[in-house]
Amino acid sequence: MTLQVAVVVGNPKPMSRTRKVAELLVERLLTPDTYDLHVVDLADHLGDVFTWPSETMSGLNDAVASSDLTVFASPTYKATYTGLLKSFLDRYPANGLAGVTAIPVHTGADFVHAMGPTFTLSPLLCELGATVPGRGVYLSLTQMQEVESVVDAAVTELASNIGQVARLGEFTRSGEVSDV
């Protein structure tokens, strides 16, 4: 089985450092040749992201909603994610990301807003029905020289969390509904 993986980048600059961090996270988290990667760099869709309706955006939203894993990455703007990413996510109905495991990622100038991906983006992803396997990933631009070790530390934590949830899945009463 091949995993369907998406990276959604909310940076208004194409091919940004934020995108590179998100792609590195996927590369370090998943075994090579076990996934197909689809990158949605929203900077490439500025003409469509604020247009309602948009066939282009509907197609991108559908691709992300049908992925197994999606990394949602944004630079930190005003202690949260960009309006570009928010506009993309606003296109989903409640539970529109059900079945997607989502990892929130922020980049920022310093550590002042390091809780941003956990405190702002993660709750939105959960509200949309995604499963978020732990704290969001934050990378300060002061850490770009050691980006691989920062990402590896995040991967260690995420992989452990994902493994724990997978183990619990063996013991759940999936499909059963109690008559309370």
N, C-alpha and C positions, 0 to 999 in steps of 0.2 A: 504494500500500500504506500502510495506517495502522499505526503502531507501537502495541503494547499496552504501556502503561507503568503501573507501580504504585509507590506510596510506602507503605512500612510504617513506622509511627511507634510506637516503644516507650516513649513518655513516658506515665506514668500520669495526666497532666493532659490533658484534651481540648483541641484547638485550641491547642497549645503553640507556643512559639517554635521548638522543634525541628522541628515540622511545617512551619512557615512557611519555615524554611531549606531543608528538603528540597523543598518545592514550588517555591521560587525556583530551586533548582538545576536542576530539570527544565525550568522555564520558560526559563532562560538557556541550557541545553545544547541543547535541541531546537527545530527550526523550528516556528513556530506552525501549527496546523491539520494537523500530520503525525502526531499521536498522540492516543490516547484515554487519559485518566488516571483511574486507580482508586486512591483513597486508603484505606488500612486504618489507621485511628487506633485502636490497640489499647485506648486508654482507653475507647472506646465498647463494648468487648467484654469487660470485666473479669469478667462473670459466666460467660463461655464459655471464655476462654483457658486456664483451669486445669481445665476439665471434659473428661474423656476418656471416651468419644468425644463429639464435638460436631459436629453437622451444619453449624452456622454456621461453626465454625473450619475444617472440611474444605473448605467452599465458598471461604472466603477463601484458604486455602492453595493450592487448585487455581487460583484466579484469579492469584495471585502466580507460581506455577510455570509458568503459560502465558504470562506476560508476556515481552516482548522485553527490557525494561529495568526494574529495580527499584532504588529508592533505599531502603536500610534505615537509618533514622535513630533515634538514641537519645541522651538526655542521658547524660553520663558519671556512672556510679555505681561507686564503689570502683575506679576506673581502668579500667572496662570498660562494657559496655552493660547495660541493665536486665534483671532477671529476666523482666519482661513480654515483651521481645523474644526472650529466650532460650527461653521457653516456647513462643512461636509457632514459632520455628525448630526446636525439638525435635520438632515434628510431622512433619518431613520425613525420609524415609529417605535413606540414602547416595545421592548424585547426584539427589536430589529437586528440585534447582534447575538441573539440566543444561539448557543452552540459554538460560539467563537471564544477561544482563549485569547485574552487581550493583555498586552504588556504596555503600560504607559511609560514614555520616555521624554524627559525634558533636558535641554541644554541651557546653560545660563552663564552670565558673566562671572558670577561668584556663588558662594554657598548660601547667600541670604534667603533664597527661595528653594532650597534643596527639597523641601517637603511638597513642592508644587505638584509633581506628578501623582503623588499619593493622595494629597489633600484636595486637589481640584479635578484632575483628569480621571483618576480611578473611579470616583463615585459616579461620574457621568457614564463611563463605560459599563459599570454595574447596572445603572438605571436602564441602559439600553439592552440589558440581558446578557452581556458578556461575562465570562468568568475571568477574574483578575487573580493570578496566582501568587500575589505578594505585593510588597512595596514597589512603588514605581522606581524607575531608574533615573538618576539625576547625574549629569556630568557637567561640571564646571569647565568653562573654557580654559581655566588655569591648569586643568588636568590633561589637556590634549597631548602632551608629551608622553603621558602614561595611559593613554586611552585603552590600550589592550588589557592592562592589569585591572583598571577600573571596571571594564566590561566583564572581564573574567570573574571578578568578585560578585558582580550582579548575577551572572550566569550560574555560579555555584549556588547562590541562594534560590534563584528561580527554579533550577533543576531539582533541588531538594524539595521545594514546595510542590512542584508538579508531581514528583514521585510519591510524596505523601498522599496527595489527593487521589492519585491512581490506585495506591494500595487500599485506601478507604473505600474506593469504588467496588472492590471485590465483596465488601460486606454490607453494602447498602441494599435496601429493599426497593430497588428500582422498579417502577411500574406499579407498585402497590399503593393504594390509597386507603387510609383508615376511615372507618365509619364513625367519626366523632360526633 
